[in-house]
Amino acid sequence: MNGDWLIRGRDGRLSVYLPTDEAVLCRAEQAPGGPWGPARRIGGEQKLRPGPAFGHGADAYTHLAAWRPTKPGESGLVHSTHFRPRLAALDWVPVGHPDGSGDRTGLPAVTADAQGRAHVFVRNTAGGVSLRAQKQTGGWEPWRDLKGRDVHEQLAAVAGESGLVELFAAVPGALLHWRQEEPGAVPVLQEALETSVRPGTLYALATSAEHTTLFYAEDSGDLCAWRPGAKPVTLLPSAGPGPVSAVRCRLDGHDCTVLAQRSASGRVAFAAYPTEQESAGAWWTESGPQLPSDAVVALALDEEERIVAATLSPSAGHLLLTRRKDEPGLALDAWREV
């Protein structure tokens, strides 16, 4: 999976998106903070390839992108929109292939701008990045080649608080950052930062009206935070080998960023610090049971702006959830299976 798979909808209910071998399932709260309903298949009966992407914009609609088999040895990208958790998602719509035809080229990434237009990014056969964006009046713009070279498979797409779309990608020895210069424009390469990057560890989060922060792990294992236009900051050692999830919230009246990651011990590790003030320091605190090695972690805010954490293990099929208690600090309820 790529992107945020735990998402709060416009009606305040939380949804989780669960990939299977050939589909994406969705489970949602029956009411905000209430019991969870059964899993439902997203987008009709279209068979999918592994590795779907999830994203959302200011309108809180969920956008999904995935590869589907088209003919032997070839694949094409499809897109779906899920407007509200209690409604069925739209059927998968073909988006095509960045090179016209061929097999899967990398994990897609998807986000939506301030006007609600989906932007689907994917690595192309030449090793750069391609984009296809929705038109405001319906349909899709043509594929755009954003260039790049030797781009790693995972991309991180996000819409900043301004609604402008940004993209981060890792290449050998560097990070690349693309950004729209105005609404509806094609994102352009703004900056290349020389740094080592552990593949598969990118996570981008809008942290202020002016900035987006990219979290990534260096080859050394240190977790770093980078805001384009400034130097990266080493935040703390990674708790484990996988990606982090992050959310911005208020803790005891302070604007904070909370991180979560599956730790090397198999539990979920949390860290928090004042948003965009990495120099204040952060440290990990572990929580919950030991999880399988393929477990992933996601963070979101519920209708009451409380932190919610979820873990999903594709091999075990277990979905676990916890919420922040109404207490000072980052105290959490007991983890429970839903």
Secondary structure, DSSP 4 states (H G I P E B T S, - for coil): -EE--EEE-TTS-EEEEEE-SS-EEEEEBSSTTS-B---EESSSS----S--EEEE-TT--EEEEEEEEEETTEEEEEEEEE--TTSPPPPPEEEE-TTSS-S--S--EEEE-TT--EEEEEE-TTSSEEEEEB-TTSSBPPPEEEE-SS--S-EEEEE-TTS-EEEEEEETTEEEEEE-SSTTPPPEEEEEEE----TT--EEEE-SSS-EEEEEE-TTSEEEEE-TTS--EEEEE-SSSS--EEEEEEETTEEEEEEEEE-TTSSEEEEEEETT-GGG----EEES----TT-EEEEEE-TTS-EEEEEEETTTTEEEEEEB-SSSSS-BPPPEE-
